[in-house]
Amino acid sequence: MSSAQDEGIAKLSPAKDEPAKSRTGPYARNRAVYSAIDLGTNNCRLLIARPTYAGFRVVDAFSRIVRLGEGLGATGRLSDEAMDRAIAALKICAQKIRHKQVTCMRSVATEACRTAKNCDIFVARVKAETGLNLDVISPAEEARLAVVGCQSLLDPAYGHALVFDIGGGSTELILVERRPKNRLHILAWTSMPYGVVNLSERFDCQSLDRARYAEMVGLIRAHLDRFEALASLRTLQKNGAMQLLGTSGTITTLASVQMGLPRYDRNKVDGAWLEQASIHDLARNIALMPYEARLAEPCIGEDRVDYVVAGCAILDALLAQWSFKRLRVADRGIREGVLRGLMGAGAVIGPGRTI
C-alpha cells in the first residue's frame, strides 16, 4: 500500500470552514482547487475543496445513489442500466468540476469496477462521455484512503484503532497503530467481499426471518475470525488500548436513528461517540423489524431500506466479535482521503499484513 507522503500527520478537518491561508507560502497555492470523486458499488460522491491553513474548505459537493453494482454478483458484469446511471451522475460531477475551475483532481472507483468483467468498457465510456479519468483502485489503496480520510477522528489517547468501512461491494477493516511524531501505521487490514449491495442481493432483506439473518451474520463472522487470527485484536481490545471508528452509510444512518433525528444532520453525526451495546441492539432491531417500519424511519428512507439490513448484519458480526465500550462515527472517508493526498498531507504508512 503506497503513500504519496511519508511525513507527520497534518491536522486537517474538512468540517472546518476557515479563512484560506497559504500552507506553503506562494499565493498560487491559495488559488488551487481540488476535487475527489468516489464511485462505489452503490454511490457516486464528489467533493470540491480549497486548502486552508488548518485543513480544507469544501466549496461544492454532490452525492447520488447509482447502484453501479446492481446484479453484478449474478452476471459478473456491470449492466447497461447501471452504467448509464453512473455516467449520468459523473456528468454532473464533471460539470461542477469545470464550473469551479478545479486545478487538481482524482476520481477513484472501488469494488464494483474491480470485479466487473466489462470494467474496461465502462472506464472508456466514462472518459468519452464525461472527460473524467477513472482510477480503479486496489483494496489496499481503498483501505489506506479510508484511514487518511478519517484520521482527524482518531483519538490520540489510544495507541491503536480499528477502522471499518462498510461499502456497497466490500467491507474494509484496518488496524492502525499510532507511532512517535503522531505517525499512523497500518499493521493489518482485510477487504471482505461483502457489502450492502451484494449481501442484500444474496438474501431477501425485505422479509428476513431470524434464521436467515443469523446465516448472514455467520457469513461475516467467518471472515472476521480469520482477521482476528492474523491481527490479534482481542489482546489490544482487552487492554483498552484501541479505539473503534466506523465510516459508512450504515453507521451514520444508525447514529441518526439512535439520536432520534427528524432528518440526517452531518454536523451532529460526524465525530459522535456511541455506546457499543446500544448501537448493537439497534442494529439487530432495525434488521429484524417489518419492512414498513424500517421504511417509516425518517433517516433510512426508500433508497436504504433494504441495504441497511445487510449493513446491520455486517455491523452486528463486527460488534459481536470485538467488545468495545464505545465507537466513534465518521461521515467522511475515501473522498476526504483523496483530497488530503492531493494536498500533500495525511500520510498513513503501510501496507501491513492482510488476508
Sequence and secondary structure as in RCSB ss.txt:
>XXXX:A:sequence
MSSAQDEGIAKLSPAKDEPAKSRTGPYARNRAVYSAIDLGTNNCRLLIARPTYAGFRVVDAFSRIVRLGEGLGAT
GRLSDEAMDRAIAALKICAQKIRHKQVTCMRSVATEACRTAKNCDIFVARVKAETGLNLDVISPAEEARLAVVGC
QSLLDPAYGHALVFDIGGGSTELILVERRPKNRLHILAWTSMPYGVVNLSERFDCQSLDRARYAEMVGLIRAHLD
RFEALASLRTLQKNGAMQLLGTSGTITTLASVQMGLPRYDRNKVDGAWLEQASIHDLARNIALMPYEARLAEPCI
GEDRVDYVVAGCAILDALLAQWSFKRLRVADRGIREGVLRGLMGAGAVIGPGRTI
>XXXX:A:secstr
   S  S      TT       SSS HHHHH  EEEEEE SSEEEEEEEEE SSSEEEEEEEEEE  TTTTHHHH
SS  HHHHHHHHHHHHHHHHHHHHTT SEEEEEE HHHHH TTHHHHHHHHHHHH   EEE  HHHHHHHHHHHH
GGGS TT SEEEEEEE SS EEEEEEEEEGGGEEEEEEEEEES  HHHHHHHTTTTS  HHHHHHHHHHHHHHHH
HHHHHH HHHHHHTT EEEEEESHHHHHHHHHHHT SS  HHHHTT EEEHHHHHHHHHHHHHS HHHHHH TTT
HHHHTTHHHHHHHHHHHHHHHS  SEEEEES  HHHHHHHHHTT   EE   EE 
